[in-house]
Each structure stands twice: as structure tokens, then as C-alpha cells.
Amino acid sequence: MNHRPALPAARGELSEGVRSLLRAGPVPVGPLLKEAARTDPFGEDLQLALYMAYELHYRGFAGVADSLEWDPELLRLRGAMEEAFLGALREADTGSDDVTAELDALLVEPVEGHGISHRLAADGTWEQLREVLVHRSLYQLKESDPQAWVIPRLEGQAKASLVAVEYDEFGAGRGDRVHAKLFADLMAGAGLDTRYGHYLDAVPAATLAPVNLMSLCGLHRALRGAAVGFFAALEITSPPGARRMARALERFDAGEQCTRFYTEHIEADAVHEQVMRHDVIGDLLTREPELAPDVAFGIRSIGLLEDRWERQVLAAWDAGRSSLRGAGPGGA
């Protein structure tokens, strides 16, 4: 049986409302709709509440009825939170609709990078590396699941090629090579708990926001262009970062159990970059050129949220603090 995580502790009125609904059944959401409209769309409360609502479409939570996945009141509240989140992303988006230019920009690596993978490869600590694995576990333990929702919304070469990429992500027919399994192996090698969703209480809103964007775009057919855009961005930017993370693990003499996840991405995503760019996006925009603004939006939005996360993590480290909520990852 799949492991179901426990419901997380609330971080405000919205997440408490969702938590109450999931534990005790329908509650009036009228007051929560107003809260969704006025709270920080990138803040702890809304991002956790949105993550909890989306999680019902994945594995759910321990003790929560499966039937609540389609509860009308929960969907009503989720819609209000999505509107606030998507509105904030669109307000922050100042780029053009030139998809080619956006993709080209992703291929440019700064001469002197200062991101998390650069820090860890150069002089980061083992505990900082483990913190990053905790952050990433909220997505990597369901890697590529959100993207699978876009498959029935594509056709022709775009559909065939996206499925080919997903086939690799899901292990090419081998359960032991599923990328989520490789990440769990990495976590185990680093002495972390590998249970799905175990660290939800430990991660901040900045960690949840990119995952929520993936779920949002995956669940809404109208955002299929954005879903393809963020997927392409992830595949294009993955190899350089994976190379640095593998180097960071080698600094600490981590074994193949730990490095395999990243070495797999160095090789696979270099191929996926071309497939996503030419065969998926190229064919999609030939069929539906009106989706170009959405594709560009998806590319930029995942970049915006990833940048927010990196800045928050690095700021915590520079201040001598853990980037996690609470005392840190601890042991498995």
C-alpha cells in the first residue's frame, strides 16, 4: 500500500480551514474565500493550503477520505486560492511571448554562478546538502507525476514525444529506475526519511510554490501550454545543476546510491532538452500557435519560483540558520 503522509500542522486561517475540512468533513468556506483574496499568495498559509488541496489528487493523507478529492466546497476554496496565486504570478511576469528567446535564455549559464548547486559543489556543508534533499523531496518523490496530466491534452508528435520523455522519467519500464525511486535511494544514503510527504511540515512556502504551480497547470486544461513550458524549463536547466550536485556528493564521498539520481539526470535530460524544445513545443505551437504566451509564461513562472526558493535558502545559510522550518532534517 502507498504511504500516506499525516496532515501537516496549519500555518494560518486557510490551511486550518482545509485541515478541518479534511479531518471532519464539509465546513463553510465563505469566510475563507475572502481570506484567500487578501492573504499573501506566496505566503506560508496559502501555499500550504493549496498543496493540501492538490495532494488529494496524488496519494492523499492518512485518515482522509478519498471522496473528498472532489468535494465541491474544497474545490470552491481551491479555485479562489488558485486565482490569487495565478494572478500574482501573472502580475510578476513581465516577459514577452517569444518562446524561442525564452528557451535560448535557459541555455546561458553565468560564468560565476552563485546558486545552491554552485555553493554545495564548492564549499557547502553536508547538513546543507541534506537540507536541499529535504526541500526537493516534496517534488522529487512524485517527479513527473504532475506533467502526466497534460498527456491527454496533446496530440500528434507533441503527445508522442512528451510520453517518450515521461517514459524515461518513470524508469523506462523498470521500477528500480523510476526517478522518484532513485531520489528515495539518494535520501536513504544521506540518512533521511524516504517516506512520501514526510517532510511537509519542515519545508517553507517557497519550496511548495513550484510544486503547486506544476499541479495547477497539470489540472487545468486551459494551462496546458504553461505545463509544457515549465516541463521544458526543468529539462533544459537540469543537467548543469545535476552535474554540480553530483560533484557535491562526491566531495563527501557519497556512494553510487547517492550520486545515481544526479548522474542519470545529466545524461537523460540532455536528450530531453532537444525533444521538449523541438518535438513537443515545436509541434504544439504548430498546431496551436495561440498557446505561445502560455508556454512562455510557464517557462518564466517556474524560473521565478525557483529563484525565490534559492534566494531564501541561501539567505538562511548566510545568516547561519537552517533553511528549513524547525530544527533541521535530523536522521531517518
PEMO-V258914 format. One record per run of one state. SS is the DSSP state (A for helix, B for strand, O for the rest). FROM is the first residue (numbers start at 0). TO is the last residue. Records with the same first field share a line. If there is no record, write none. Layout:
SS = FROM-TO, FROM-TO
This chain:
O = 0-3, 5-11, 24-28, 38-42, 55-59, 61-64, 70-70, 92-97, 106-114, 122-124, 140-143, 148-149, 153-154, 169-173, 177-177, 189-198, 202-203, 219-219, 251-254, 287-287, 318-331
B = 4-4, 60-60
A = 12-23, 29-37, 43-54, 65-69, 71-91, 98-105, 115-121, 125-139, 144-147, 150-152, 155-168, 174-176, 178-188, 199-201, 204-218, 220-250, 255-286, 288-317
